[in-house]
């Protein structure tokens, strides 16, 4: 009798698990998102809610001095001791993107607080180049300056009715110009950037696909949105060098190159800005965005990756928009399906979301340091500011271009 009871319980467990699995992942068996066969499941309202939760998470993790708590184990309620200057600047840029998308006094105050932190830890050379030496560091990383520059650009793009007085605006514009001057002077003859700079602001080291992409994006956005038209030659040089070095050469060596993966979203975002800038002879950059999205989906296989891939959708969503503008129906369907399937999965990794997965639901919480954070893995309770920041940017882009009805 005991054996029969055990067998019955076992069968019930297996049946329940199968039903649960199919409810979450049946689309992978009966649909083919990578070929454009799917039913769109996400809604604009769900993305709105996700963005609201993620915004609160970033604001709640801001410290008194303006920077952010880098990583938090929400199940065990432990702040780790890890930190990253580049990802701190990225979190500030994330807030600036949210502020640019939906200005509010609360986000404005948090963003200005973060900008104040980086301003206090900036140095300015005699010829007007501004760079950052993060507390406790004896050298800097180019990506920190690039992301800080991007934060200034998004902040200053907000209409003046939501912004600040003329005197403060002029100060921010001056800082932006000085950060840009540092990026311009640090660019190599090839068109890339050294990875590091010393305490005096002297660049050194090999290039980084991440920092090259971040710096390119900062320059193209400054040229396109902030009136720095003189940067166009630097932008085109960097775009061509980055595509040649981090895409073409890298993929010849390894078809699923980690170098290309590192450059992917930054290059895609920058190429999108170039393709839509209205400048002459920019058509090829739009083709790059679409071909890179194909690579991310078909070769890098973003839908099957086990860790958070929000970075992928920062590029794929731009490819979707270009396919809409170009009337490419096949690409539109493919990219829309992958975006929907990918963001559905990643939204289920957000603490406090009604769509949260079973791991998160097993640990109910009202902890403000947990709510809105995005896990980097379905079963890992660590919440990093950069993971949440990238996903919130993907959500903003999805709301703007895909779920905009």
Secondary structure as the mmCIF struct_conf table of DSSP 4:
data_model
#
loop_
_struct_conf.conf_type_id
_struct_conf.id
_struct_conf.beg_label_comp_id
_struct_conf.beg_label_asym_id
_struct_conf.beg_label_seq_id
_struct_conf.end_label_comp_id
_struct_conf.end_label_asym_id
_struct_conf.end_label_seq_id
HELX_RH_AL_P HELX_RH_AL_P1 UNK A 2 UNK A 25
TURN_TY1_P TURN_TY1_P1 UNK A 26 UNK A 26
HELX_RH_AL_P HELX_RH_AL_P2 UNK A 27 UNK A 30
STRN STRN1 UNK A 32 UNK A 32
HELX_RH_3T_P HELX_RH_3T_P1 UNK A 33 UNK A 35
TURN_TY1_P TURN_TY1_P2 UNK A 36 UNK A 36
STRN STRN2 UNK A 37 UNK A 37
HELX_RH_AL_P HELX_RH_AL_P3 UNK A 44 UNK A 60
TURN_TY1_P TURN_TY1_P3 UNK A 61 UNK A 61
STRN STRN3 UNK A 62 UNK A 62
TURN_TY1_P TURN_TY1_P4 UNK A 64 UNK A 65
BEND BEND1 UNK A 66 UNK A 66
STRN STRN4 UNK A 68 UNK A 68
STRN STRN5 UNK A 71 UNK A 73
TURN_TY1_P TURN_TY1_P5 UNK A 74 UNK A 77
STRN STRN6 UNK A 78 UNK A 79
BEND BEND2 UNK A 81 UNK A 81
HELX_RH_AL_P HELX_RH_AL_P4 UNK A 85 UNK A 101
BEND BEND3 UNK A 102 UNK A 102
HELX_RH_AL_P HELX_RH_AL_P5 UNK A 105 UNK A 120
TURN_TY1_P TURN_TY1_P6 UNK A 121 UNK A 121
STRN STRN7 UNK A 122 UNK A 124
TURN_TY1_P TURN_TY1_P7 UNK A 126 UNK A 127
BEND BEND4 UNK A 128 UNK A 128
STRN STRN8 UNK A 130 UNK A 132
TURN_TY1_P TURN_TY1_P8 UNK A 135 UNK A 136
BEND BEND5 UNK A 138 UNK A 138
STRN STRN9 UNK A 139 UNK A 141
HELX_RH_AL_P HELX_RH_AL_P6 UNK A 142 UNK A 157
BEND BEND6 UNK A 158 UNK A 158
HELX_RH_3T_P HELX_RH_3T_P2 UNK A 160 UNK A 162
BEND BEND7 UNK A 163 UNK A 163
HELX_RH_AL_P HELX_RH_AL_P7 UNK A 166 UNK A 186
STRN STRN10 UNK A 187 UNK A 187
TURN_TY1_P TURN_TY1_P9 UNK A 189 UNK A 190
BEND BEND8 UNK A 191 UNK A 191
STRN STRN11 UNK A 193 UNK A 193
BEND BEND9 UNK A 195 UNK A 195
STRN STRN12 UNK A 196 UNK A 198
TURN_TY1_P TURN_TY1_P10 UNK A 199 UNK A 200
BEND BEND10 UNK A 201 UNK A 201
STRN STRN13 UNK A 203 UNK A 204
BEND BEND11 UNK A 205 UNK A 205
HELX_RH_AL_P HELX_RH_AL_P8 UNK A 209 UNK A 225
BEND BEND12 UNK A 226 UNK A 227
HELX_RH_3T_P HELX_RH_3T_P3 UNK A 229 UNK A 231
HELX_RH_AL_P HELX_RH_AL_P9 UNK A 232 UNK A 243
HELX_RH_PI_P HELX_RH_PI_P1 UNK A 244 UNK A 249
HELX_RH_AL_P HELX_RH_AL_P10 UNK A 250 UNK A 253
TURN_TY1_P TURN_TY1_P11 UNK A 255 UNK A 256
HELX_RH_AL_P HELX_RH_AL_P11 UNK A 258 UNK A 275
TURN_TY1_P TURN_TY1_P12 UNK A 276 UNK A 276
BEND BEND13 UNK A 277 UNK A 277
TURN_TY1_P TURN_TY1_P13 UNK A 280 UNK A 281
HELX_RH_AL_P HELX_RH_AL_P12 UNK A 283 UNK A 298
TURN_TY1_P TURN_TY1_P14 UNK A 299 UNK A 299
BEND BEND14 UNK A 300 UNK A 300
HELX_RH_3T_P HELX_RH_3T_P4 UNK A 302 UNK A 304
BEND BEND15 UNK A 306 UNK A 306
STRN STRN14 UNK A 307 UNK A 307
HELX_RH_AL_P HELX_RH_AL_P13 UNK A 310 UNK A 326
TURN_TY1_P TURN_TY1_P15 UNK A 327 UNK A 327
HELX_RH_AL_P HELX_RH_AL_P14 UNK A 329 UNK A 347
TURN_TY1_P TURN_TY1_P16 UNK A 348 UNK A 349
STRN STRN15 UNK A 350 UNK A 350
TURN_TY1_P TURN_TY1_P17 UNK A 351 UNK A 352
TURN_TY1_P TURN_TY1_P18 UNK A 354 UNK A 355
HELX_RH_AL_P HELX_RH_AL_P15 UNK A 358 UNK A 361
TURN_TY1_P TURN_TY1_P19 UNK A 362 UNK A 363
TURN_TY1_P TURN_TY1_P20 UNK A 368 UNK A 372
STRN STRN16 UNK A 374 UNK A 375
BEND BEND16 UNK A 376 UNK A 376
STRN STRN17 UNK A 377 UNK A 377
TURN_TY1_P TURN_TY1_P21 UNK A 378 UNK A 379
STRN STRN18 UNK A 382 UNK A 384
HELX_RH_AL_P HELX_RH_AL_P16 UNK A 385 UNK A 401
TURN_TY1_P TURN_TY1_P22 UNK A 402 UNK A 402
BEND BEND17 UNK A 403 UNK A 403
#
